[in-house]
């Protein structure tokens, strides 16, 4: 093959023909921009979501280290640091915990951290500097400052009491100078304060620790943040599949439009390519010309799309993240060059894919045929019967049939938008609030300790004080009310050995068998495990869902009867294996009135109030207890809102009086109540104020809370689905416009001829409007058919994912788009024709001669 | 009385120094049933003249009178309607509507006017032009000569006052050209149809009853009958 230096002339030709096609260029650049925008936004959102979830988990864990060692000696630490398997280490010297009045509720740790440790533990001062060696400087998070009531200011003195030591605590109070601080993240469980190493060393040498394990015990931790992030990534295979499907959809729509634009512009320029062929341009060169044009357009479109996509991605990501996962408060904005590279590659691929075929068509042009080329690709049908009357409408139909592929492309892309809109609407309007609330809400209001709502009801301190119940009752007219009593530990159930093994399933089997062998047994050979027992007053009992037996006896405080709690799946069906007790069974419970705690090593008795903060291993023994048998009269489901809100063991329900009498416990876990409809709002406000200002340890949930979270959920789908269908609709309309404009443009000469033989401008416009309306009609019809066919399938899939979804068939969105299509179908042809009509008939007739 | 008349027709494209005088005061007249050829070299202004005669373009000065009507007093829409009733066009590149078959193409001007085609008359035209077997064929299945015959039939269909043909044989080989010219002449005689043909081909022009010569936008011979 002869190699000639013809690149330059090809480049010149491409550029010149690019300049000649201004209208096409604008549409093409717009399409490329849009495609890139969609890719960038998609990638930004998914990346942000993954990163945010991971960061959030790290913060909950307290650091981004892969693993940690605790209680090391200096030598051990140095040995580890030089280990070749360890890439980076950071160390922290723990001094003690802040104590004194303001720190009752705030867990705050004082320590020295080196640079790496600070970074990985998210303890680098955002304002100011880390403490300097040899000084008494301190840096801490804003929660500590807030707790102390200090406004953040560099150099401000800060007095802090802290406890050091092992078993024998010693309290030290000292004054430091504030040298830096960072924002406290609610995800973090502990607040941190960092001090210089010199200070920590001095304190430790002055107060030698009496740690009984010193030297022979190293704590090991593996950061579960990574595993959790990985697991949720695996778990979210659906999300990834969804993102992939979306990417394919974007490629498809991008292809549809860019391909269409180039296809049309190539057929418009076909004589030009024919001419080039006649004077000896090769197929390859023509293909290169077309490709070059598309690449030139991409150099404008892609950067624009990257920018706009990144912006819209960063705006949309927080909305989506916060509605998907309530526990994530802060979204991390990431700037990852891979997002841009990836989006650019994807949209470039779409562009190249889209103009491959037009390029081939241009290359295949035979020079002779090109001269005769009309938009009708060598009709297969050679004859057509004669129609009685040739009118504008009929000609419009024939014109659309001229290039069926193009018509199909336009109708497909428009249909896609309409069906998507239809799906979004069906989807979001199917979110059934009644269904949602019915499943979740038990009463207008639920009052309890904040810990209860955090699924953290553990100790007697978290019980709801009676005086608060009384105070709240004064806030509005209460129509129904009931307490639920409960206790985390204190009640045991007798179960078979098999159930015992199930209960401790996570344990090492050898240890489990050893434990089981040591357990006390009753006359039936049963052993005890913990149970979560409810004592419910009448109103609470009435909120239980009974699916077997009868609850009536439970209202009677004289009877020794019990209800067995089953778990349900999302659709409210009880799961048979979630409870061992069946209707009529006897359930033997052991109510424990007093426990005895002792150190596992020394046997020393530990007073109950010190148990929580005790660091050594503890043995627990029952000191005083009573066994009572109950008959199961009902099998029930407890809605999450009024349950313990965690599931560790089998649960049972007793009458409130029976519960208090037999377990000798009156801890109120939650207080349910309804108010009169008219008082709901006032009560909401009253409770908001009460839990914020009067007793901030309390919290509440109301129907309103659930309605809000439901609205938020629906809003997310509306935003996501809405913006998706908006974008696709935009693409569809663009395609529509493009198809009409180019079809009119390429028929300029034909129209001039029609006018020369006597078609008036009015008749011509009429014909074009018919063309536009037929496009719209075809779209509506195919969308309606497709909706009829696909919506029930979609609804099925959706209702299996969301239990609160109720399918209602609707064609409302379709009705909504009909006028839009009508207006577009009339307006677009008129606008396009106006452009064409600027040229006189003679000018148009002379074209191409 | 002439069926077609122009009085001092002028057309100037552009203005100032770049002004091009395509027609500089053309006056001519054509009688009912005449078969006239306008001959001139490329750029002589003959196509511009034809466009003026057909009411496709408006002159800078002067007037065109068709069937006693000064056509440029009409508005655009009226002019279009006048055109489809009074003037038939035959173009060099046939200009048939690709989505309509032969018959539909022929009757298109009549139907655009909202009228029912005169079947006998159409059959006569079709017979004369030898298109009987092609009525349901689509244009892209026809040869150049056949397409031009369809175009002639279309021009005749509305019984216009005049038929204007712009290089009707320009895309045809010499044999087909002779055929087409022969057909034009025959139809002109048989239907008493006035025809004005524009050509640069002297040989073709010789078939006409009268030859009007045009050079640099002015008539140099044969302007009045």
Interface residues (C-beta under 8 A of the other chain):
Chain A: X372 X374 X375 X376 X378 X379 X381 X382 X383 X384 X385 X386 X387 X389 X390 X391 X395 X398 X399 X401 X402 X749 X750 X753 X754 X755 X756 X757 X758 X759 X760 X761 X762 X763 X840 X841 X842 X845 X846 X849
Chain B: X47 X51 X54 X56 X57 X76 X77 X80 X81 X83 X84 X85 X88 X89 X91 X92 X93 X95 X97 X98 X99 X100 X101 X103 X104 X107 X108 X109 X111 X112 X113 X135 X136 X137 X138 X140 X141 X154 X155 X158
